[in-house]
Amino acid sequence: MDIRPRFFIKTKDNLFFAVNSYQHPPTHYISFLRYIPCKEGDRENNGIKYKKVNSEEAYDYINKHHPEYLFDWNVENKKMMGVLKEDVCEIISPIERLNEIVNSDDENPLFNKIRLLASIFHEKAEISYDNMGVTGSTLLHLQNNMTSDIDFIIFGQENHRKAIQLYSQLKNDKNSPLERISGDYWKQVYDKRIKDNSMTLDEFIWYESRKNNRGLIKGTLFDILFTRNLDEIKENNEINFKPLKKTTIKCTIISDINSYDTPAIYNITDVKILEGPNVNIEKILSFTHTYTGIVKNNEEIIASGVCEEVTKKDSSKIYNLIIGTTRESLNEYIKLVKNPIKK
C-alpha cells in the first residue's frame, strides 16, 4: 500500500491523521492527529465540522478517546502516536488530490494558484504531475479558499532538487508569478515556527531565504515539500532508539543530500561535544520543518538537541543528534557557527 509522509489517514470515526514516517510497525501507521470533528469547528467536510488541533490538544484527545493510538514501538521510554490499521477508513493521497484539482472546473482563487504552481513545475522543470501533490487542509477538502496556504509536495529527490532550483531563479524574475516572501509575511511565518529565542527574526529570514522551499504565488504562501518516491525508500536496519540526554555540538556538514526529507538528515564530521555524552555522533536528524535544508555542505555549524543511541539489526550502535523532540522544538536548533547577520 502506498502510504508515505504527508499522506493523510481518515479513521472510522472521522479523525484525520498526517502520516509522518516511511516505516510502520505491524499494527499501526505512524501518524499524528491533526483534525477532529467539532461542532464549533471552522472547517467543514461532507457536512462535518472540524477543528485543527495543536500537539497538546492532540495528545489530550487521544488519551481520552483512543489510548490504543499511543503505543510502544522502537523508541525507548516514548509512546508513539499512530492509527490502528484496522481503524483506517481511507488513505488520502496528495497526488490524487492534485490531479482532482488540476482537472476541476472550480475557479476559486486557491485552486487557480495550485494549478498555476503545478503547471510551472511541470513545464519549466519537467516534473510529471504524477510526482506532485498537495497536502494539509487542501488535501482534506478543509481549506479556506481565500486564506489557506499551499502545502505543495514534490515526489522524488531529483525532482525536488529541480523544483527548488527553479524557484531560486524565478523569484528574481519580475515577470514570474512566483515571488519572494517579504514584509509582514516573514513575521507571520516566524511566529508560527520559532517559539523561543534560538533565532532572531533577521536570522530566520536569512536562513529561510536561501532554502528556496517557501515563497509566494500571487500573494499566497506556498511550501515546496519533499517526499521520497517508492523506489527511494530503503529497508531500515535500525531497530531500537534510546534517547540519552540534552546535547550541543559543533561540527561540519559533509552531506546535505537528504536535508529536505522527513526527517531532515545531515551527515557530519569533526564533531566537538559542547554539552552531553562523550559519544561519536554521526548524523543530525531534524523532525521539525524549521531546520529542513537550513545548512549546506562544508559549513561549520552548532546544533542543540537530544543525543540518541541507535541499535542496528547486527547489534552495533551509532549515535544521532535529534532536533524536534517536541513539535515546538524549544531550545533545539541548527545554526552556523558564524552569525550570518552582519552587525
Secondary structure, 3 states (H helix, E strand, C coil): CCCCCCCEEEECCCCEEEECCCCCCCCEEEEEEEEEECCCCCEEECCEEEEECCHHHHHHHHHHHCHHHEECCCECCCCEEEEEHHHEEEEECHHHHHHHHHCCCCCCHHHHHHHHHHHHHHHHCCCCHHHEEEEHHHCCCCCCCCCCCEEEEEECHHHHHHHHHHHHHHCCCCCCCEECCCCHHHHHHHHHHCCCCCCCHHHHHHHHHHHCCEEEECCEEEEEEEECCHHHCCCCCEEEEEEEEEEEEEEEEEEEEECCCCCEEEEEEEEEEEECCCCCEEEEEECCHHHCCCCCCCCEEEEEEEEEEEEECCCCEEEEEEECCCCCCCCCEEEECCCCCCC
